[in-house]
Amino acid sequence: MTVERRTAQHAPHAPAGSSHRSRRARLALAAVVATALAAGAAATTANGLSGAQDAPDTVAAAAFSSAASSSVRAEEEADGYASVSALGQDGTYGGRGGRTVTVRTLADLEKYATATEPYVIVVAAAIAMDPKGKEIKVASDKTIIGSGTSGHIVGGGFFLGQGVHNVIIRNLTIRDSYAGIWNDKDHDWDAIQMDGAHHVWIDHNDLRNMADGLIDSRKDTTYLTVSWNRLQHDNKAFGIGWTENTTADITIHHNWFHETEQRNPSTDNVAHAHLYNNYLQDDPGTDITASYGNYARGHTDMVLENSYFEGLKNPVTRDGTATLVQRGSIFAGTSGRNESGGGTSFDPHASYAYTLDSAAEVPALVKAGAGPRSTTVTGSTAAAAATTLTVAEDGSGQYDTVQAAVDAVPAGNTARVVIAIAPGTYREPVKIPSTKQNVTLQGTGPSRKSTVIVYDNASGTQKPDGSGTYGTGGSATVAAEADGFQARNLTVANDFDEAAHQGMSGLQAVALRTAADKVFLDSVITEGDQDTLLLDTAAKDRLGRVYMRNSNVVGNVDFIFGRASAVIDASVITLKKRWDGSSAGYITAPSTAADRKGFLINNSTVNGDVSAASFYLGRPWHAGGDAALDPMTTVRDTTLSAAIRPAPWTDMSGFSWKDDRFAEYGNDGPGAGAASGDRPQLSDSGAAGQEIADWLGSWTPSAS
C-alpha cells in the first residue's frame, strides 16, 4: 500500500554556487537486528533535558520492514519518501514481478543490472570491479540484493542516471575503491551515485572505504529513502545536492555514520529532508575526526528527529538560508555548533506514516540492526516457506482476532504457519496449544510497537466461570505451548493495574509464557510489571530451549523467570518502577533443573528510569521448595546501568544464591563490578563453555 503524495509547492530555487564543501563499539552478530536502549549518562537532548520521550506510534502504510528480522525479503517495498506515489511511479518495489537471477560474476551482474526488463538480482559472491572504480549503470525496475552476508561489490559501485527509477539496493557490502588519497579529488569512485534518479531505496548495506563518497545523491534525485545502512571509515559519507533547484524529497533513517569525516550527510537544496533515528558516532583518539554531523545547506528544509550524536564536533549545522527543525535528539560528548531555526518546517506525516524509536534506543538498535542481514528470501522462497493467515482488527484480514487465526490452524500441524497481524491493538488473551506446532505470530507494521497484543489478567484474577483464579501461568496474555513457536515484530503486554488491586492476593501478571522447545522470539517487546516473561518447559522432564534476540523485556519483579534453557541476546532489559513509584526489583528468577542450562543474558543492555543500586540481576527460584533444582543465570558481555546493585545476586525463599549458579563475565557500564565473594566472575575458560551454542545445542534458530 502506498501513500498519495501531498499537494505542496516546492521551495524557491537556491542561488548558484551552493556546491558541496567540503571503535569502540561491540558489534552484534551479522544475523542480529537488536532493539536496544542505550543512553550515555552525560547525554542531553536538543532542548537541554536528559533523555528523550517516545513519540506516539504511527501505523505505517508501507509493508513489513526487514529491520525487524534477521532476513531481508526481495519482495518488500520501500518506506519513507521512496514509498510515495509521484512522477508516474507508484512507490518503490524494484524488480518485483520480474525474474529472480543469482549472479556471482561481474559480467552477469552488469548484464542484468543494465537490462531493460525488471529483475531481482541476488548477488551471491564478492564481485571485483574491473577496472577499479567502475560504476555499473543500473536501469529502472531493479532489485539488487545481497545473498545473506556474502554479497560484496569490491572496488566500485553503482550509478543511477537521469530518469532511472524504481531501484532497490539492499543487503550488500560495497567497499574498497580507496586509492590511497584521503581527500581524493581525482577519483570519483562512489559506492552509489545517483544523478537525477527517482524512487530509490538504499537499505541494509555496509558502505566503506571508498575513494570518494559512499552515497552521492545529485542533480535533483528525489523520492529517495536511505535506511539501516552502515556508512563507515570514509572521508565523505553522504553528499546531497549538486543543483540550484530545491525539489528533492529524501528520507534518511536508522543509519550508522561511524568514523566518517564529512557529509554526514551534507544536505544541499533539498525541498523536504526527513532525518530520524540515525546514529552518528565519532570515536576518540583515531585517525578520523568528524568535522560536522547533519548539515542543512542552501535552501534545504530539514526535519531532524530522535537521532543520537556521540563525540561529534558541530553535530547539527545549517546555513542561514536553510530551515532546520530538530526535536528529541540526544547529544553525548559533542561540541561546537548545534543549530536549528529558519522558520517552521514541513510535517513528514503528511506524506507517509512512520514510527519513531526514542533517541535513547538508537545506538544499540542501529549498531546491531544496520548493515546486511544473514538471510535473503526471494519471492518464490517466501511463498514456499509457510502458509500465511492474516489478522486485522478492521476486518480487512482473514480474521479479526489473533486467537481466531490460531484456532484455524489444524490440530496436529507440523508445517510452518505464519499469522501475519496488521498494525493495531488486539485486546485479547491468546493461547497456542501444544498440538499446533510451528506457528509464527508476526506483526506487519514498520515497528514492533505497531502491533500490540495486550490483556490484563493477573494471578489473582477470578475466571469468568467462577472456577477460581488464573494463577501465574494462566494470567499470560500470550501463552505458547507448542514447539517451534516464533514471535516477531510485535509487542506482547500485560497492563494489569497493580495500584488499583492492592487488596488482591496474586498480583503477578505475565505478558508472554512459553512452555515449549525451539522457541524463537525475534524483535519483540514484552512488557509488564511482576513476572513479565515466563520461559518455561512443557514438563519438568522436557527440554525447553528459547532464543530471544533484538528484543526488549520490561518489568520490575522476577520479570524473566522459569525453568527453560533460554538465551536473551542483543536485547534490552528495561527496569521499571513499582506501582507506588519506588525502585526495587529483581531481573531474573530461574528455576533450572540441575542437569540443564538456565538463563544466558548475552551482549545486551540493562537500563531504565529507576534509582541507582536498586535492582538485583537475579535470585534463585526453587519452585515449590524443590531443593533439587539448581537455578542458573549468567550475564555476560552486557552493559549494566547504575541501577544494578554492587552485590547483584540475592537469596529467595530461604535458598541461598551461593548454592546455585550465578555469574558474570565481561560486563561493562556503571553497574558492572570486579570479582568478589558477592560478585562471581567466570574465568576465560569458564566463559568459553557458556556461549550461545552451549544453550541451543544442535538447534539453529532461523526466521520463517
C-alpha positions, 0 to 999 in steps of 0.5 A: 500500500502506498501513500498519495503524495501531498499537494505542496509547492516546492521551495524557491530555487537556491542561488548558484554556487551552493556546491558541496564543501567540503571503535569502540563499539561491540558489534552484534552478530551479522544475523542480529537486528537488536532493539536496544536502549542505550543512553550515555549518562552525560547525554542531553537532548536538543532542548537541554533535558536528559533523555528523550520521550517516545513519540506516539506510534504511527501505523505505517502504510508501507509493508513489513520492514526487514529491520525487524528480522534477521532476513531481508525479503526481495519482495518488500517495498520501500518506506519513507519518501521512496514509498510515495506515489509521484512522477508516474511511479507508484512507490518503490518495489524494484524488480518485483514481478520480474525474474529472480537471477543469482549472479556471482560474476561481474559480467552477469551482474552488469548484464542484468543490472543494465537490462531493460526488463525488471529483475531481482538480482541476488548477488551471491559472491564478492564481485571485483570491479574491473577496472577499479572504480567502475560504476555499473549503470543500473536501469529502472525496475531493479532489485539488487540484493545481497545473498545473506552476508556474502554479497560484496561489490569490491572496488566500485559501485553503482550509478543511477542516471537521469530518469532511472527509477524504481531501484532497490539496493539492499543487503550488500557490502560495497567497499574498497575503491580507496586509492590511497588519497584521503581527500581524493579529488581525482577519483570519483569512485562512489559506492552509489551515485545517483544523478537525477534518479527517482524512487530509490531505496538504499537499505541494509548495506555496509558502505566503506572505504571508498575513494570518494563518497559512499552515497552521492545523491545529485542533480535533483534525485528525489523520492529517495529513502536511505535506511539501516545502512552502515556508512563507515571509515570514509572521508565523505559519507553522504553528499546531497545536492549538486543543483540550484533547484530545491525539489528533492524529497529524501528520507534518511533513517536508522543509519550508522555514520561511524568514523566518517569525516564529512557529509554526514550527510551534507544536505544541499537544496533539498525541498523536504529532508526527513532525518530520524533515528540515525546514529552518528558516532565519532570515536576518540583518539583515531585517525578520523575526526568528524568535522560536522554531523547533519548539515542543512545547506542552501535552501534545504528544509530539514526535519531532524528527529530522535537521532543520537550524536556521540563525540561529534564536533558541530553535530547539527549545522545549517546555513542561514538560508536553510530551515532546520527543525530538530526535536528529541535528539540526544547529544553525548560528548559533542561540541561546537555548533548545534543549530536549528531555526529558519522558520517552521518546517514541513510535517513528514506525516503528511506524506507517509506514516512512520514510527519513531524509536526514542533517541535513547534506543538508537545506538544499540538498535542501529549498531546491531540492526544496520548493515546486511542481514544473514538471510535473503528470501526471494519471492518464490522462497517466501511463498514456499516457506509457510502458509500465511493467515492474516489478522486485522482488527478492521476486518480487512484480514482473514480474521479479526482476532489473533486467537481466531487465526490460531484456532484455524490452524489444524490440530496436529500441524507440523508445517510452518504457519505464519499469522501475519497481524496488521498494525493495531491493538488486539485486546485479547488473551491468546493461547497456542496449544501444544498440538499446533506446532510451528506457528509464527505470530508476526506483526506487519507494521514498520515497528514492533510497537505497531502491533500490540497484543495486550490483556490484563489478567493477573494471578489473582484474577477470578475466571469468568466461570467462577472456577477460581483464579488464573494463577501465574501461568494462566494470567499470560496474555500470550501463552505458547505451548507448542514447539517451534513457536516464533514471535516477531515484530510485535509487542506482547503486554500485560497492563494489569493495574497493580495500584488499583488491586492492592487488596488482591492476593496474586498480583503477578501478571505475565505478558508472554509464557512459553512452555515449549522447545525451539522457541524463537522470539525475534524483535519483540517487546514484552512488557509488564510489571511482576513476572513479565516473561515466563520461559518455561518447559512443557514438563519438568522432564522436557527440554525447553530451549528459547532464543530471544534476540533484538528484543526488549523485556520490561518489568520490575519483579522476577520479570524473566523467570522459569525453568527453560534453557533460554538465551536473551541476546542483543536485547534490552532489559528495561527496569521499571518502577513499582506501582507506588513509584519506588525502585526495587526489583529483581531481573531474573528468577530461574528455576533450572533443573540441575542437569540443564542450562538456565538463563544466558543474558548475552551482549545486551543492555540493562537500563531504565528510569529507576534509582541507582543500586536498586535492582538485583540481576537475579535470585534463585527460584526453587519452585515449590521448595524443590531443593533439587533444582539448581537455578542458573543465570549468567550475564555476560558481555552486557552493559549494566546501568547504575541501577544494578546493585554492587552485590547483584545476586540475592537469596529467595525463599530461604535458598541461598544464591551461593548454592546455585549458579550465578555469574558474570563475565565481561560486563561493562557500564556503571553497574558492572563490578570486579570479582568478589565473594558477592560478585562471581566472575567466570574465568576465560575458560569458564566463559568459553563453555557458556556461549550461545551454542552451549544453550541451543545445542544442535538447534539453529534458530532461523526466521520463517 
